Amino acid sequence: MPANHYNGNSSANRIQRQLRERELRKNSYVEQFLEGASAAREGWERPDGGLFTQRLLVVANRLPVSAVRRGEESWSLEVSGGGLVSALLGVKEVEAKWIGWAGVNVPDEPGQRALTKALAEKRCIPVFLDEDIVHQYYNGYCNNILWPLFHYIGLPQEDRLATTRSFQSQFAAYKKANQMFADVVNEHYQEGDVVWCHDYHLMFLPKCLKERNANMKVGWFLHTPFPSSEIHRTLPSRSEILRAVLAADLVGFHTYDYARHFVSACTRIMGLEGTPEGVEDHGRLTRVAAFPIGIDSDRFIRALETPDVKKHIIELKERFSGRKVMLGVDRLDMIKGIPQKILAFEKFLEENPYWRDKVVLLQIAVPTRTDVPEYQKLTSQVHEIVGRINGRFGSLTTVPIHHLDRSLDFYALCALYAVTDIALVTSLRDGMNLVSYEFVACQDDKRGVLILSEFAGAAQSLGAGAILVNPWNITEVAASIGQALNMSPEEREKRHLHNFSHVTTHTAQEWAETFVSELNDTVVEAQQRIRQAPPPLPVEEAIERYMQSSNRLLILGFNATLTEPVDTPDRRGGDQIREMDLKLHPDLKEPLKKLCSDPKTTIVILSGSNRTVLDENFGEYENMWLAAENGMFLRSTNGDWMTTMPEHSNMEWVDSVKHVFEYFTERTPRSHFELRETSLVWNYKYADVEFGRLQARDMLQHLWTGPISNASVDVVQGSRSVEVRAVGVTKGVTIVRILGEIVHSKSISAPIDYVLCIGHSLGKDEDLYTFFEPELPVDNIGITRPRLSDATKPHADRRSGKCGSKTPQKQSHQRHTDNKRNGNGNGNCNGNSNGVGNGGRRSSSSPDKITWNVLDLKGDNYFSCAVGRLRTSARYLLLSVEEVVSFLTDLSTAS
């Protein structure tokens, strides 16, 4: 997937609209929808008197407020800042409401009512979770399983067995909590709302919402890294999680790497199709894109002009006068690389005695999860390292490291950013890390240097102006500190200006506005794709027409149409041995027997499989026709196999193609090839997706330049297969010969007035669907309908031809509603207006004297149906084998 396709779209209109909006955003305003929001009137009016055009429901695990209970029905609320809150302040023409957990347990109804009323003034809607759910869902599945996994942190050895035992209960609680969030969303949802789900806490939420309302606009954004597929596949619920997220219309990540990992997990673990736009599952496309978040840079720039910050700056300059200031601001967390940072600083001091009393490292480490043993151990480790280094390189008056185990208020933090010479961000794995952005925003005067971990998402955006390091390599980090301290003013200026421009233009407000806009566009494009796809098969009408007809022809595919599904939903490619052994769906045996017993119905199983496979699955049926290898071999279940291959067919190419297929099968693990009598198929469905595609590309190049360069063959590419067959062999072509043989056998003695085609055909074989169209549209290029009277001649005399008189051509075969036709179709090629010559009987027992036509088909009596393929020339759609089973069962019952 090319990187430049992720945020782009093939539609030029979208690009033009984004360019216009980019210009408008330069003069955008910031709405305070949390503070002072209660002054706004109810409905669609903004606090400034303007009108909202859309509602945005922001769903996150935590509300942006802290709630403290003061009495039975009294609560005090404190609005908490944050990147997500800042981002949503600037989304224009959108009324934002926030749905989430308030962070407190409220078991009583009076307390819940009072808190709900208080939060409503802040445009917040609470989700009430009990203590057990919070423990299992939040502390358990989210923080002990998903968070370490997404940050490439393995569980401690002693915890692995316990986690394995408790996984199922935690996962059940996770799904239950997500459903509780969904219930609250559904309660407040209005038609046209946009629902934006956030982070790994709510990965099941898109599925819960779409199950309730398939038309809901749902986006999901992950604020952490998404791991490579090899890491994600270790999660026991890997496929359930991925499929739940894919229910969203738009899935967003901070960087292209995370988006690529997600798409790779969907293709490698579940076998879905990755496209430049996202992930496709049975024709439904979930768009996947990168949306790097930013900060409210104006807030930091304005803060530098406030008296409080200016006072702090003066104090800090006096305190560290004569020394270069290095700064680290992190949560005290395993992923932040604080021990690595301090050890790198120690190495720098070891190797550079000159700087020992001329540089100071200020490390702000905000405590988190203080009740977790791993975090307690990390705190002790950091304190020990800091104490050792200060004892080694410090003096009675100065120490090289100032370590603070608490957070700073906003103004103190801005002042600290402003006086810093070097910011040191050494995250071992970080979704974005906005500390680097905040530092750059406060450095317009100082022009400090940013040393940034290549494992932070911000490295994708600020990498050009920063010094990128591998935090695990403390020698490299120590050298980078020396490079930053000795950097010339000119280079510092260039690096700063590059990053400052990015930080001030790619703001949090623009991020949020872009995501919401892209989500709206994605939904519109999805609706257009749905309108272009065939409608579902009208089952009742198809059965009614079947019952009213007097001579019916049912043409059924086999693989992925009538086959028994192998239940391995959690593994890419499924169970290879079982899936390769094609078996008829057990629920279809009785319906097919009933249909075969109807003298008015002729059933043809038209498959690419070989004769043996069809014999094994359908040999027991009576009055059924089997057409193997796309119709090259044919027999009635009451007779022997015959060939419909044209005489003098040249098959000399088979051996050379077979050698090529054997070569690539040996070199592509889990691939296999099938040697048929008229074709060869190489299948890499079960192989590694990317490697299989590379091998297929090399195979095609080798075939075209060698074995088949001068051969009369067609190469047919499936989604995970390559087939070489004799030229002109398609189901649409062979159906002519098949019908001819059926007529010869006297199985059909009256014109066919009802045709049902159901299959999962390759694109090249979909000419079968258009063959039976009573009126061919003008846009069916390259499809010529042979005369069925020609089909009944001996093989040597059969030629494809056109009818002597042209039939009016209309572009109306794609939809059932456009196919209400009166009169005959162009199946009548002999000029008979009633479609039947000589009273509907053969004029002679000699095949070459047959003059009547086999088809008397009207548009209302033709039903072509693709199984699980939205891009098809068939009229209708059935999504799965189970829907085929249900339909044929109903049809057999009615007959």
Secondary structure, 3 states (H helix, E strand, C coil): CCHHHCCCCCCHHHHHHHHHHHHHHCCCCCCCCCCCHHHCCCCCECCCCCECCEEEEEEEEECCEEEEEEECCEEEEEECCCHHHHHHHCCCCEEEEEEEECCCCCCCHHHHHHHHHHHHCCCEEECCCCHHHHHHHHHHHHHHHHHHHHCCCCCCHHHHHHHHHHHHHHHHHHHHHHHHHHHHHHHHCCCCCEEEEECHHHCCHHHHHHHHCCCCEEEEECCCCCCCHHHHCCCCCHHHHHHHHCCCCEEEECCHHHHHHHHHHHHHHHCCEECCCEEEECCEEEEEEECCCCCCHHHHHHHCCCHHHHHHHHHHHHHCCCCEEEEEEEECCHHHCHHHHHHHHHHHHHHCHHHCCCEEEEEEEECCCCCCHHHHHHHHHHHHHHHHHHHHHCCCCCCCEEEECCCCCHHHHHHHHHHCCEEEECCCCECCCCHHHHHHHCCCCCCCEEEEECCECCHHHHCCCCEEECCCCHHHHHHHHHHHHCCCHHHHHHHHHHHHHHHHHCCHHHHHHHHHHHHHHHHHHHHHHHHHCCCECCHHHHHHHHHHCCCEEEEECCCCCCECCCCCCCCCCCCHHHHHCCCECHHHHHHHHHHHCCCCEEEEEECCCCHHHHHHHHCCCCCEEEEEHHHCEEEECCCCCEECCCCCCCCCCHHHHHHHHHHHHHCCCCCEEEECCCEEEEECCCCCHHHHHHHHHHHHHHHHHCCCCCCCEEEEECCCEEEEEECCCCHHHHHHHHHHHHHHCCCCCCCECEEEEEECCCHHHHHHHHHCCCCCCCCCCCCCCCCHHHHCCCHHHCCCCCCCCCCCCCCCCCCHHHCCCCCCCCCCCCCCCCCCCHHHCCCCCCHHHCCCCCECCCHHHEEEEEECCCCCCCCEEECCHHHHHHHHHHHHHHC
